[in-house]
Amino acid sequence: MSNLHLVFGGRVNDPRTLDFADLKSIDIVGMFPDYKTAEKAWRAAAQRTVDDAEMKYVVVHLHRLLQPDMITR
């Protein structure tokens, strides 16, 4: 299995948390086969909203959720 990563973001209620304000308006940036590609997409998305403190983008390591015994370091 490839190391799938999901990048998404949206408006949060508090910038210190991942409490997204409106799940219907989440911006799904995409799925990526490795962390390097996902990080590049995350940086691009985050940079577009750098002046808005209530917007947050994250990288989710889907492969860790799908196969928790296979966590790589």
C-alpha positions as CSV (number, residue, x, y, z in Angstrom):
1,M,0.0,0.0,0.0
2,S,1.3,3.5,-0.8
3,N,1.6,6.1,1.9
4,L,-1.7,7.9,1.2
5,H,-2.0,11.5,2.5
6,L,-5.1,13.7,2.5
7,V,-4.8,17.5,2.5
8,F,-7.8,19.6,3.4
9,G,-8.6,22.8,5.2
10,G,-11.2,25.3,6.1
11,R,-12.3,27.9,8.6
12,V,-11.8,27.0,12.2
13,N,-13.6,28.4,15.3
14,D,-10.3,28.8,17.1
15,P,-6.9,28.9,15.3
16,R,-5.3,26.9,18.1
17,T,-7.6,23.9,17.4
18,L,-8.9,21.8,14.5
19,D,-12.6,22.6,15.3
20,F,-13.8,23.4,11.8
21,A,-16.6,25.9,11.7
22,D,-18.5,24.6,8.7
23,L,-17.9,21.0,7.6
24,K,-19.9,21.6,4.4
25,S,-17.4,24.2,3.2
26,I,-14.2,22.1,3.8
27,D,-11.7,22.6,1.0
28,I,-10.4,19.1,-0.1
29,V,-7.1,19.9,-1.7
30,G,-6.5,16.2,-2.7
31,M,-5.0,12.8,-2.0
32,F,-1.3,12.3,-2.4
33,P,0.9,9.2,-2.7
34,D,3.7,10.5,-0.3
35,Y,4.3,13.1,2.3
36,K,6.6,15.2,0.2
37,T,3.9,15.8,-2.4
38,A,1.2,16.3,0.3
39,E,3.4,18.9,2.1
40,K,3.9,20.8,-1.2
41,A,0.1,20.9,-1.7
42,W,-0.4,21.9,1.9
43,R,2.1,24.7,1.7
44,A,0.5,26.1,-1.5
45,A,-3.0,26.0,0.1
46,A,-1.9,27.5,3.3
47,Q,0.0,30.2,1.5
48,R,-3.1,31.3,-0.3
49,T,-4.9,32.0,3.0
50,V,-1.9,33.2,5.0
51,D,-3.6,36.5,5.9
52,D,-6.7,34.8,7.3
53,A,-5.9,33.5,10.8
54,E,-9.2,31.5,10.9
55,M,-8.2,29.3,7.9
56,K,-6.2,26.2,8.6
57,Y,-5.0,23.4,6.3
58,V,-3.8,20.0,7.5
59,V,-2.1,16.8,6.2
60,V,-3.7,13.6,7.3
61,H,-1.6,10.4,7.1
62,L,-4.3,8.1,5.8
63,H,-2.0,5.1,5.6
64,R,-1.5,5.3,9.4
65,L,-5.3,5.2,9.9
66,L,-5.8,2.3,7.5
67,Q,-2.9,0.2,8.8
68,P,-1.9,1.4,12.3
69,D,0.6,-1.6,12.9
70,M,2.6,-0.4,9.8
71,I,3.5,3.0,11.2
72,T,6.8,4.1,9.6
73,R,9.2,6.6,11.1
